Amino acid sequence: MKLLVVCLGNICRSPMAEGALRARIGGSPLAGSVQVDSAGTGGWHAGQPPDPRAVACARGHGVDIAQLRARQLQSADFHRFDWLLCADAQNLADVKRLAPPGHGEKVVLLLDWAGVASAPDSSVLDPYGGSARDFEVTWRLVDSAARAVVVRLCAG
Ligand code: 4NP
């Protein structure tokens, strides 16, 4: 199983979600059988590490995402990954528009797919223009999703 988390810049939400998923999966019976990556619909930050506030927030929760590097979503991703898990409704619309014929159904909202129904529009909102507290909200959502994904996949 290969999962790709997608947001806009690939420096805040999707690397945080990638870190949370790697940590939760690594501590579960799924370790070694589920691969996780992340990408952005935009390419402005390609090659850059996550936002320092995202790195600090994840570190505060015991997860190291400092080594991740941003990249832009590419057409091969639709073939390589089983699911493209989008952070918000705009990302979902953008990624669905880019999907080749026959690959649109693997493009879903992360929170919906995980079964976490605690956010408006099932969206993880962009914390980029926000405060450290907004990054904590992001972490709570993506880590809740990561835990729910492990339960979902362990249930088969
Ligand atoms: P992300 O946040 O999509 O969660 O990585 C953003 C980061 C950068 C920008 C937008 C959103 N930007 O416009 O540069």
Backbone and ligand atoms as CSV (ligand in chain L), in Angstrom:
chain,resi,resn,atom,element,x,y,z
A,1,MET,N,N,0.850,-1.199,0.000
A,1,MET,CA,C,0.000,0.000,0.000
A,1,MET,C,C,0.881,1.244,0.000
A,2,LYS,N,N,0.599,2.146,-0.925
A,2,LYS,CA,C,1.394,3.379,-1.029
A,2,LYS,C,C,0.463,4.585,-0.931
A,3,LEU,N,N,0.759,5.461,0.034
A,3,LEU,CA,C,-0.067,6.632,0.299
A,3,LEU,C,C,0.717,7.900,-0.011
A,4,LEU,N,N,0.080,8.847,-0.701
A,4,LEU,CA,C,0.695,10.153,-0.962
A,4,LEU,C,C,-0.201,11.232,-0.362
A,5,VAL,N,N,0.331,12.023,0.573
A,5,VAL,CA,C,-0.415,13.142,1.125
A,5,VAL,C,C,-0.101,14.375,0.291
A,6,VAL,N,N,-1.147,15.124,-0.080
A,6,VAL,CA,C,-0.961,16.287,-0.953
A,6,VAL,C,C,-1.567,17.533,-0.314
A,7,CYS,N,N,-0.766,18.621,-0.278
A,7,CYS,CA,C,-1.310,19.932,0.089
A,7,CYS,C,C,-0.863,20.924,-0.979
A,8,LEU,N,N,-0.805,22.201,-0.634
A,8,LEU,CA,C,-0.458,23.203,-1.649
A,8,LEU,C,C,1.063,23.355,-1.792
A,9,GLY,N,N,1.740,23.653,-0.697
A,9,GLY,CA,C,3.166,23.965,-0.776
A,9,GLY,C,C,4.095,22.815,-0.441
A,10,ASN,N,N,3.577,21.777,0.204
A,10,ASN,CA,C,4.366,20.623,0.681
A,10,ASN,C,C,5.440,21.045,1.690
A,11,ILE,N,N,5.144,22.126,2.444
A,11,ILE,CA,C,6.073,22.506,3.516
A,11,ILE,C,C,5.395,22.584,4.883
A,12,CYS,N,N,4.076,22.492,4.937
A,12,CYS,CA,C,3.381,22.557,6.240
A,12,CYS,C,C,2.545,21.300,6.467
A,13,ARG,N,N,1.349,21.271,5.869
A,13,ARG,CA,C,0.398,20.207,6.231
A,13,ARG,C,C,0.835,18.823,5.781
A,14,SER,N,N,1.217,18.680,4.492
A,14,SER,CA,C,1.498,17.314,4.024
A,14,SER,C,C,2.768,16.715,4.625
A,15,PRO,N,N,3.856,17.493,4.851
A,15,PRO,CA,C,4.974,16.862,5.561
A,15,PRO,C,C,4.646,16.522,7.013
A,16,MET,N,N,3.781,17.351,7.652
A,16,MET,CA,C,3.365,17.010,9.020
A,16,MET,C,C,2.552,15.711,9.009
A,17,ALA,N,N,1.654,15.600,8.029
A,17,ALA,CA,C,0.851,14.372,7.925
A,17,ALA,C,C,1.736,13.176,7.583
A,18,GLU,N,N,2.719,13.392,6.703
A,18,GLU,CA,C,3.634,12.302,6.358
A,18,GLU,C,C,4.368,11.830,7.615
A,19,GLY,N,N,4.845,12.786,8.422
A,19,GLY,CA,C,5.555,12.425,9.651
A,19,GLY,C,C,4.660,11.679,10.630
A,20,ALA,N,N,3.424,12.171,10.797
A,20,ALA,CA,C,2.492,11.515,11.722
A,20,ALA,C,C,2.158,10.105,11.236
A,21,LEU,N,N,1.930,9.977,9.929
A,21,LEU,CA,C,1.606,8.646,9.379
A,21,LEU,C,C,2.784,7.689,9.522
A,22,ARG,N,N,3.984,8.167,9.200
A,22,ARG,CA,C,5.167,7.298,9.338
A,22,ARG,C,C,5.321,6.827,10.779
A,23,ALA,N,N,5.122,7.751,11.722
A,23,ALA,CA,C,5.304,7.401,13.136
A,23,ALA,C,C,4.241,6.403,13.595
A,24,ARG,N,N,2.981,6.671,13.252
A,24,ARG,CA,C,1.893,5.780,13.697
A,24,ARG,C,C,1.985,4.422,13.008
A,25,ILE,N,N,2.316,4.416,11.727
A,25,ILE,CA,C,2.436,3.151,10.996
A,25,ILE,C,C,3.647,2.372,11.498
A,26,GLY,N,N,4.753,3.098,11.752
A,26,GLY,CA,C,5.977,2.441,12.216
A,26,GLY,C,C,5.799,1.735,13.557
A,27,GLY,N,N,4.863,2.233,14.361
A,27,GLY,CA,C,4.616,1.617,15.659
A,27,GLY,C,C,3.452,0.648,15.633
A,28,SER,N,N,3.081,0.193,14.452
A,28,SER,CA,C,1.919,-0.682,14.306
A,28,SER,C,C,2.298,-1.957,13.555
A,29,PRO,N,N,1.388,-2.909,13.489
A,29,PRO,CA,C,1.659,-4.124,12.693
A,29,PRO,C,C,1.817,-3.851,11.196
A,30,LEU,N,N,1.492,-2.632,10.767
A,30,LEU,CA,C,1.595,-2.288,9.348
A,30,LEU,C,C,3.013,-1.911,8.936
A,31,ALA,N,N,3.912,-1.774,9.917
A,31,ALA,CA,C,5.277,-1.324,9.632
A,31,ALA,C,C,5.897,-2.174,8.526
A,32,GLY,N,N,6.442,-1.507,7.528
A,32,GLY,CA,C,7.087,-2.199,6.416
A,32,GLY,C,C,6.161,-2.517,5.261
A,33,SER,N,N,4.852,-2.435,5.483
A,33,SER,CA,C,3.933,-2.791,4.399
A,33,SER,C,C,3.179,-1.581,3.834
A,34,VAL,N,N,3.339,-0.431,4.471
A,34,VAL,CA,C,2.694,0.781,3.973
A,34,VAL,C,C,3.764,1.851,3.772
A,35,GLN,N,N,3.835,2.400,2.554
A,35,GLN,CA,C,4.789,3.473,2.258
A,35,GLN,C,C,4.056,4.807,2.213
A,36,VAL,N,N,4.720,5.853,2.705
A,36,VAL,CA,C,4.104,7.178,2.762
A,36,VAL,C,C,5.044,8.208,2.150
A,37,ASP,N,N,4.483,9.093,1.341
A,37,ASP,CA,C,5.237,10.206,0.775
A,37,ASP,C,C,4.307,11.418,0.787
A,38,SER,N,N,4.834,12.588,0.406
A,38,SER,CA,C,3.980,13.768,0.301
A,38,SER,C,C,4.457,14.638,-0.857
A,39,ALA,N,N,3.557,15.511,-1.322
A,39,ALA,CA,C,3.853,16.408,-2.445
A,39,ALA,C,C,2.922,17.602,-2.365
A,40,GLY,N,N,3.258,18.648,-3.144
A,40,GLY,CA,C,2.429,19.842,-3.214
A,40,GLY,C,C,1.880,20.026,-4.615
A,41,THR,N,N,0.693,20.633,-4.712
A,41,THR,CA,C,0.186,20.947,-6.046
A,41,THR,C,C,1.007,22.080,-6.657
A,42,GLY,N,N,1.588,22.927,-5.809
A,42,GLY,CA,C,2.465,23.998,-6.268
A,42,GLY,C,C,3.928,23.596,-6.123
A,43,GLY,N,N,4.778,24.235,-6.928
A,43,GLY,CA,C,6.198,23.866,-6.916
A,43,GLY,C,C,7.117,24.930,-6.351
A,44,TRP,N,N,6.553,25.979,-5.731
A,44,TRP,CA,C,7.378,27.124,-5.289
A,44,TRP,C,C,8.441,26.727,-4.269
A,45,HIS,N,N,8.157,25.716,-3.476
A,45,HIS,CA,C,9.069,25.363,-2.376
A,45,HIS,C,C,9.850,24.084,-2.661
A,46,ALA,N,N,9.820,23.634,-3.910
A,46,ALA,CA,C,10.485,22.366,-4.246
A,46,ALA,C,C,11.941,22.379,-3.799
A,47,GLY,N,N,12.356,21.305,-3.158
A,47,GLY,CA,C,13.728,21.172,-2.674
A,47,GLY,C,C,13.952,21.709,-1.275
A,48,GLN,N,N,12.950,22.416,-0.740
A,48,GLN,CA,C,13.116,23.025,0.590
A,48,GLN,C,C,12.637,22.091,1.695
A,49,PRO,N,N,13.223,22.229,2.892
A,49,PRO,CA,C,12.711,21.481,4.043
A,49,PRO,C,C,11.363,22.053,4.469
A,50,PRO,N,N,10.647,21.356,5.340
A,50,PRO,CA,C,9.381,21.897,5.836
A,50,PRO,C,C,9.587,23.238,6.546
A,51,ASP,N,N,8.512,24.013,6.630
A,51,ASP,CA,C,8.508,25.275,7.372
A,51,ASP,C,C,9.057,25.012,8.783
A,52,PRO,N,N,9.926,25.899,9.291
A,52,PRO,CA,C,10.509,25.683,10.630
A,52,PRO,C,C,9.456,25.498,11.718
A,53,ARG,N,N,8.300,26.145,11.549
A,53,ARG,CA,C,7.236,25.981,12.556
A,53,ARG,C,C,6.625,24.586,12.490
A,54,ALA,N,N,6.571,24.008,11.292
A,54,ALA,CA,C,6.080,22.631,11.156
A,54,ALA,C,C,7.081,21.654,11.767
A,55,VAL,N,N,8.375,21.909,11.523
A,55,VAL,CA,C,9.423,21.052,12.082
A,55,VAL,C,C,9.367,21.100,13.615
A,56,ALA,N,N,9.240,22.321,14.164
A,56,ALA,CA,C,9.219,22.476,15.619
A,56,ALA,C,C,7.982,21.817,16.230
A,57,CYS,N,N,6.850,21.995,15.568
A,57,CYS,CA,C,5.608,21.404,16.078
A,57,CYS,C,C,5.706,19.885,16.095
A,58,ALA,N,N,6.153,19.305,14.987
A,58,ALA,CA,C,6.281,17.843,14.929
A,58,ALA,C,C,7.281,17.352,15.977
A,59,ARG,N,N,8.390,18.081,16.109
A,59,ARG,CA,C,9.405,17.678,17.091
A,59,ARG,C,C,8.826,17.688,18.498
A,60,GLY,N,N,7.964,18.661,18.764
A,60,GLY,CA,C,7.308,18.731,20.067
A,60,GLY,C,C,6.431,17.530,20.350
A,61,HIS,N,N,6.034,16.843,19.290
A,61,HIS,CA,C,5.222,15.625,19.432
A,61,HIS,C,C,6.070,14.376,19.184
A,62,GLY,N,N,7.390,14.560,19.185
A,62,GLY,CA,C,8.287,13.401,19.103
A,62,GLY,C,C,8.531,12.873,17.707
A,63,VAL,N,N,8.218,13.700,16.684
A,63,VAL,CA,C,8.372,13.237,15.302
A,63,VAL,C,C,9.327,14.178,14.551
A,64,ASP,N,N,10.348,13.609,13.911
A,64,ASP,CA,C,11.352,14.393,13.200
A,64,ASP,C,C,11.009,14.446,11.709
A,65,ILE,N,N,10.680,15.632,11.212
A,65,ILE,CA,C,10.389,15.778,9.779
A,65,ILE,C,C,11.414,16.684,9.091
A,66,ALA,N,N,12.515,16.996,9.783
A,66,ALA,CA,C,13.487,17.972,9.268
A,66,ALA,C,C,14.161,17.516,7.982
A,67,GLN,N,N,14.229,16.196,7.763
A,67,GLN,CA,C,14.948,15.692,6.583
A,67,GLN,C,C,14.080,15.676,5.325
A,68,LEU,N,N,12.783,15.905,5.481
A,68,LEU,CA,C,11.901,15.859,4.305
A,68,LEU,C,C,12.197,17.049,3.392
A,69,ARG,N,N,11.952,16.875,2.111
A,69,ARG,CA,C,12.141,17.955,1.140
A,69,ARG,C,C,10.909,18.053,0.266
A,70,ALA,N,N,10.502,19.298,-0.001
A,70,ALA,CA,C,9.272,19.518,-0.765
A,70,ALA,C,C,9.467,19.133,-2.231
A,71,ARG,N,N,8.404,18.659,-2.820
A,71,ARG,CA,C,8.392,18.407,-4.266
A,71,ARG,C,C,6.988,18.654,-4.796
A,72,GLN,N,N,6.910,18.883,-6.096
A,72,GLN,CA,C,5.613,19.114,-6.722
A,72,GLN,C,C,5.019,17.791,-7.195
A,73,LEU,N,N,3.721,17.688,-7.065
A,73,LEU,CA,C,3.002,16.528,-7.585
A,73,LEU,C,C,3.322,16.335,-9.063
A,74,GLN,N,N,3.534,15.087,-9.480
A,74,GLN,CA,C,3.794,14.826,-10.904
A,74,GLN,C,C,2.875,13.724,-11.406
A,75,SER,N,N,2.745,13.654,-12.714
A,75,SER,CA,C,1.751,12.729,-13.275
A,75,SER,C,C,2.048,11.283,-12.889
A,76,ALA,N,N,3.334,10.933,-12.737
A,76,ALA,CA,C,3.676,9.558,-12.357
A,76,ALA,C,C,3.100,9.186,-10.997
A,77,ASP,N,N,2.846,10.195,-10.143
A,77,ASP,CA,C,2.320,9.888,-8.805
A,77,ASP,C,C,0.962,9.190,-8.875
A,78,PHE,N,N,0.184,9.513,-9.895
A,78,PHE,CA,C,-1.134,8.887,-10.010
A,78,PHE,C,C,-1.008,7.395,-10.314
A,79,HIS,N,N,0.106,6.992,-10.875
A,79,HIS,CA,C,0.334,5.575,-11.172
A,79,HIS,C,C,1.045,4.872,-10.025
A,80,ARG,N,N,1.914,5.625,-9.328
A,80,ARG,CA,C,2.738,5.021,-8.274
A,80,ARG,C,C,1.976,4.766,-6.991
A,81,PHE,N,N,0.963,5.611,-6.689
A,81,PHE,CA,C,0.318,5.553,-5.378
A,81,PHE,C,C,-1.091,4.967,-5.457
A,82,ASP,N,N,-1.457,4.275,-4.387
A,82,ASP,CA,C,-2.803,3.698,-4.304
A,82,ASP,C,C,-3.838,4.751,-3.936
A,83,TRP,N,N,-3.411,5.697,-3.071
A,83,TRP,CA,C,-4.323,6.758,-2.623
A,83,TRP,C,C,-3.586,8.077,-2.591
A,84,LEU,N,N,-4.246,9.133,-3.066
A,84,LEU,CA,C,-3.728,10.485,-2.947
A,84,LEU,C,C,-4.624,11.207,-1.947
A,85,LEU,N,N,-4.083,11.475,-0.767
A,85,LEU,CA,C,-4.848,11.974,0.368
A,85,LEU,C,C,-4.664,13.483,0.472
A,86,CYS,N,N,-5.712,14.228,0.117
A,86,CYS,CA,C,-5.595,15.685,-0.002
A,86,CYS,C,C,-5.942,16.379,1.308
A,87,ALA,N,N,-5.206,17.474,1.591
A,87,ALA,CA,C,-5.387,18.162,2.871
A,87,ALA,C,C,-6.693,18.945,2.912
A,88,ASP,N,N,-7.042,19.635,1.830
A,88,ASP,CA,C,-8.268,20.438,1.883
A,88,ASP,C,C,-9.065,20.331,0.574
A,89,ALA,N,N,-10.225,20.981,0.578
A,89,ALA,CA,C,-11.150,20.839,-0.547
A,89,ALA,C,C,-10.560,21.417,-1.836
A,90,GLN,N,N,-9.778,22.489,-1.713
A,90,GLN,CA,C,-9.148,23.057,-2.908
A,90,GLN,C,C,-8.093,22.104,-3.476
A,91,ASN,N,N,-7.294,21.515,-2.582
A,91,ASN,CA,C,-6.299,20.533,-3.042
A,91,ASN,C,C,-7.002,19.378,-3.754
A,92,LEU,N,N,-8.126,18.934,-3.185
A,92,LEU,CA,C,-8.881,17.825,-3.781
A,92,LEU,C,C,-9.309,18.177,-5.204
A,93,ALA,N,N,-9.865,19.378,-5.369
A,93,ALA,CA,C,-10.325,19.792,-6.696
A,93,ALA,C,C,-9.149,19.883,-7.663
A,94,ASP,N,N,-8.037,20.447,-7.190
A,94,ASP,CA,C,-6.868,20.605,-8.068
A,94,ASP,C,C,-6.296,19.249,-8.483
A,95,VAL,N,N,-6.184,18.336,-7.528
A,95,VAL,CA,C,-5.577,17.031,-7.833
A,95,VAL,C,C,-6.509,16.209,-8.717
A,96,LYS,N,N,-7.802,16.295,-8.459
A,96,LYS,CA,C,-8.753,15.558,-9.313
A,96,LYS,C,C,-8.669,16.046,-10.757
A,97,ARG,N,N,-8.473,17.358,-10.926
A,97,ARG,CA,C,-8.387,17.917,-12.269
A,97,ARG,C,C,-7.140,17.405,-13.005
A,98,LEU,N,N,-6.081,17.136,-12.239
A,98,LEU,CA,C,-4.830,16.675,-12.840
A,98,LEU,C,C,-4.811,15.164,-13.078
A,99,ALA,N,N,-5.766,14.442,-12.479
A,99,ALA,CA,C,-5.726,12.977,-12.539
A,99,ALA,C,C,-5.953,12.482,-13.963
A,100,PRO,N,N,-5.132,11.530,-14.408
A,100,PRO,CA,C,-5.380,10.929,-15.717
A,100,PRO,C,C,-6.686,10.132,-15.690
A,101,PRO,N,N,-7.278,9.888,-16.864
A,101,PRO,CA,C,-8.520,9.108,-16.914
A,101,PRO,C,C,-8.366,7.793,-16.153
A,102,GLY,N,N,-9.361,7.498,-15.332
A,102,GLY,CA,C,-9.344,6.237,-14.596
A,102,GLY,C,C,-8.644,6.295,-13.253
A,103,HIS,N,N,-8.025,7.439,-12.919
A,103,HIS,CA,C,-7.294,7.548,-11.654
A,103,HIS,C,C,-7.930,8.523,-10.672
A,104,GLY,N,N,-9.060,9.106,-11.041
A,104,GLY,CA,C,-9.685,10.106,-10.179
A,104,GLY,C,C,-10.222,9.551,-8.875
A,105,GLU,N,N,-10.577,8.277,-8.865
A,105,GLU,CA,C,-11.219,7.726,-7.664
A,105,GLU,C,C,-10.252,7.473,-6.525
A,106,LYS,N,N,-8.968,7.498,-6.822
A,106,LYS,CA,C,-7.986,7.333,-5.738
A,106,LYS,C,C,-7.609,8.674,-5.111
A,107,VAL,N,N,-8.237,9.758,-5.585
A,107,VAL,CA,C,-7.996,11.098,-5.046
A,107,VAL,C,C,-9.095,11.425,-4.037
A,108,VAL,N,N,-8.736,11.536,-2.767
A,108,VAL,CA,C,-9.725,11.694,-1.693
A,108,VAL,C,C,-9.223,12.734,-0.681
A,109,LEU,N,N,-10.122,13.140,0.212
A,109,LEU,CA,C,-9.714,14.003,1.323
A,109,LEU,C,C,-9.154,13.142,2.452
A,110,LEU,N,N,-7.995,13.543,2.975
A,110,LEU,CA,C,-7.349,12.786,4.049
A,110,LEU,C,C,-8.312,12.516,5.209
A,111,LEU,N,N,-8.988,13.566,5.692
A,111,LEU,CA,C,-9.827,13.391,6.885
A,111,LEU,C,C,-11.037,12.504,6.598
A,112,ASP,N,N,-11.608,12.628,5.396
A,112,ASP,CA,C,-12.735,11.766,5.016
A,112,ASP,C,C,-12.296,10.313,4.942
A,113,TRP,N,N,-11.191,10.101,4.266
A,113,TRP,CA,C,-10.710,8.737,4.030
A,113,TRP,C,C,-10.364,8.054,5.354
A,114,ALA,N,N,-9.811,8.881,6.274
A,114,ALA,CA,C,-9.446,8.344,7.584
A,114,ALA,C,C,-10.680,8.141,8.465
A,115,GLY,N,N,-11.781,8.833,8.131
A,115,GLY,CA,C,-12.968,8.752,8.973
A,115,GLY,C,C,-12.916,9.704,10.148
A,116,VAL,N,N,-12.154,10.782,10.010
A,116,VAL,CA,C,-12.064,11.810,11.053
A,116,VAL,C,C,-12.972,12.962,10.635
A,117,ALA,N,N,-14.053,13.173,11.366
A,117,ALA,CA,C,-15.079,14.117,10.919
A,117,ALA,C,C,-15.126,15.352,11.813
A,118,SER,N,N,-13.965,15.872,12.188
A,118,SER,CA,C,-13.966,16.940,13.192
A,118,SER,C,C,-13.632,18.314,12.638
A,119,ALA,N,N,-13.557,18.455,11.313
A,119,ALA,CA,C,-13.181,19.753,10.751
A,119,ALA,C,C,-14.186,20.180,9.693
A,120,PRO,N,N,-14.432,21.510,9.569
A,120,PRO,CA,C,-15.337,22.000,8.520
A,120,PRO,C,C,-14.846,21.562,7.144
A,121,ASP,N,N,-15.741,21.107,6.293
A,121,ASP,CA,C,-15.397,20.655,4.935
A,121,ASP,C,C,-14.423,19.479,4.935
A,122,SER,N,N,-14.227,18.845,6.079
A,122,SER,CA,C,-13.210,17.778,6.177
A,122,SER,C,C,-11.849,18.260,5.702
A,123,SER,N,N,-11.569,19.530,5.910
A,123,SER,CA,C,-10.325,20.112,5.424
A,123,SER,C,C,-9.354,20.410,6.561
A,124,VAL,N,N,-8.072,20.124,6.303
A,124,VAL,CA,C,-6.998,20.595,7.181
A,124,VAL,C,C,-6.598,21.953,6.625
A,125,LEU,N,N,-6.954,23.024,7.343
A,125,LEU,CA,C,-6.722,24.360,6.806
A,125,LEU,C,C,-5.243,24.710,6.855
A,126,ASP,N,N,-4.878,25.592,5.923
A,126,ASP,CA,C,-3.481,25.987,5.744
A,126,ASP,C,C,-3.008,26.825,6.939
A,127,PRO,N,N,-1.984,26.374,7.677
A,127,PRO,CA,C,-1.488,27.166,8.809
A,127,PRO,C,C,-0.379,28.143,8.417
A,128,TYR,N,N,-0.037,28.199,7.125
A,128,TYR,CA,C,1.156,28.933,6.657
A,128,TYR,C,C,1.147,30.390,7.110
A,129,GLY,N,N,-0.011,31.060,6.999
A,129,GLY,CA,C,-0.087,32.458,7.396
A,129,GLY,C,C,-0.483,32.636,8.853
A,130,GLY,N,N,-0.471,31.559,9.615
A,130,GLY,CA,C,-0.978,31.592,10.982
A,130,GLY,C,C,0.105,31.570,12.050
A,131,SER,N,N,-0.300,31.130,13.232
A,131,SER,CA,C,0.566,31.153,14.408
A,131,SER,C,C,0.980,29.727,14.787
A,132,ALA,N,N,1.823,29.649,15.810
A,132,ALA,CA,C,2.226,28.329,16.319
A,132,ALA,C,C,1.000,27.523,16.752
A,133,ARG,N,N,-0.004,28.233,17.254
A,133,ARG,CA,C,-1.220,27.533,17.673
A,133,ARG,C,C,-1.924,26.873,16.489
A,134,ASP,N,N,-1.891,27.545,15.336
A,134,ASP,CA,C,-2.496,26.962,14.131
A,134,ASP,C,C,-1.764,25.683,13.709
A,135,PHE,N,N,-0.449,25.681,13.904
A,135,PHE,CA,C,0.308,24.463,13.581
A,135,PHE,C,C,-0.067,23.333,14.541
A,136,GLU,N,N,-0.360,23.690,15.802
A,136,GLU,CA,C,-0.800,22.657,16.752
A,136,GLU,C,C,-2.156,22.074,16.335
A,137,VAL,N,N,-3.053,22.941,15.841
A,137,VAL,CA,C,-4.351,22.457,15.337
A,137,VAL,C,C,-4.120,21.504,14.164
A,138,THR,N,N,-3.207,21.912,13.269
A,138,THR,CA,C,-2.874,21.052,12.129
A,138,THR,C,C,-2.364,19.702,12.621
A,139,TRP,N,N,-1.460,19.732,13.576
A,139,TRP,CA,C,-0.900,18.470,14.069
A,139,TRP,C,C,-1.996,17.572,14.655
A,140,ARG,N,N,-2.871,18.183,15.441
A,140,ARG,CA,C,-3.933,17.384,16.076
A,140,ARG,C,C,-4.768,16.680,15.007
A,141,LEU,N,N,-5.086,17.413,13.928
A,141,LEU,CA,C,-5.904,16.825,12.865
A,141,LEU,C,C,-5.144,15.722,12.117
A,142,VAL,N,N,-3.906,16.013,11.720
A,142,VAL,CA,C,-3.200,15.013,10.900
A,142,VAL,C,C,-2.823,13.798,11.742
A,143,ASP,N,N,-2.560,14.006,13.022
A,143,ASP,CA,C,-2.226,12.849,13.860
A,143,ASP,C,C,-3.479,12.026,14.166
A,144,SER,N,N,-4.621,12.687,14.344
A,144,SER,CA,C,-5.879,11.937,14.491
A,144,SER,C,C,-6.128,11.105,13.237
A,145,ALA,N,N,-5.890,11.721,12.090
A,145,ALA,CA,C,-6.068,10.998,10.827
A,145,ALA,C,C,-5.109,9.818,10.750
A,146,ALA,N,N,-3.864,10.035,11.157
A,146,ALA,CA,C,-2.863,8.959,11.084
A,146,ALA,C,C,-3.278,7.775,11.957
A,147,ARG,N,N,-3.760,8.071,13.158
A,147,ARG,CA,C,-4.208,6.976,14.044
A,147,ARG,C,C,-5.392,6.237,13.429
A,148,ALA,N,N,-6.315,6.996,12.843
A,148,ALA,CA,C,-7.500,6.373,12.243
A,148,ALA,C,C,-7.127,5.547,11.010
A,149,VAL,N,N,-6.135,6.020,10.254
A,149,VAL,CA,C,-5.688,5.266,9.084
A,149,VAL,C,C,-5.115,3.911,9.514
A,150,VAL,N,N,-4.350,3.917,10.593
A,150,VAL,CA,C,-3.789,2.646,11.075
A,150,VAL,C,C,-4.910,1.684,11.477
A,151,VAL,N,N,-5.911,2.205,12.174
A,151,VAL,CA,C,-7.034,1.346,12.562
A,151,VAL,C,C,-7.739,0.812,11.322
A,152,ARG,N,N,-7.970,1.700,10.359
A,152,ARG,CA,C,-8.666,1.304,9.122
A,152,ARG,C,C,-7.894,0.223,8.382
A,153,LEU,N,N,-6.593,0.430,8.223
A,153,LEU,CA,C,-5.807,-0.526,7.434
A,153,LEU,C,C,-5.570,-1.820,8.198
A,154,CYS,N,N,-5.481,-1.748,9.514
A,154,CYS,CA,C,-5.308,-2.983,10.308
A,154,CYS,C,C,-6.581,-3.838,10.245
A,155,ALA,N,N,-7.727,-3.141,10.100
A,155,ALA,CA,C,-8.993,-3.882,10.028
A,155,ALA,C,C,-9.155,-4.565,8.675
A,156,GLY,N,N,-8.252,-4.237,7.748
A,156,GLY,CA,C,-8.285,-4.867,6.430
A,156,GLY,C,C,-9.132,-4.103,5.474
L,1,4NP,P1,P,1.034,23.902,2.893
L,1,4NP,O1,O,1.135,25.458,3.254
L,1,4NP,O2,O,0.187,23.792,1.656
L,1,4NP,O3,O,0.398,23.296,4.093
L,1,4NP,O4,O,2.462,23.451,2.675
L,1,4NP,C1,C,1.551,26.426,2.336
L,1,4NP,C2,C,2.871,26.735,2.215
L,1,4NP,C3,C,3.283,27.711,1.325
L,1,4NP,C4,C,2.345,28.378,0.568
L,1,4NP,C5,C,1.022,28.066,0.681
L,1,4NP,C6,C,0.623,27.089,1.559
L,1,4NP,N1,N,2.757,29.394,-0.338
L,1,4NP,O5,O,1.891,30.019,-0.967
L,1,4NP,O6,O,3.947,29.658,-0.460
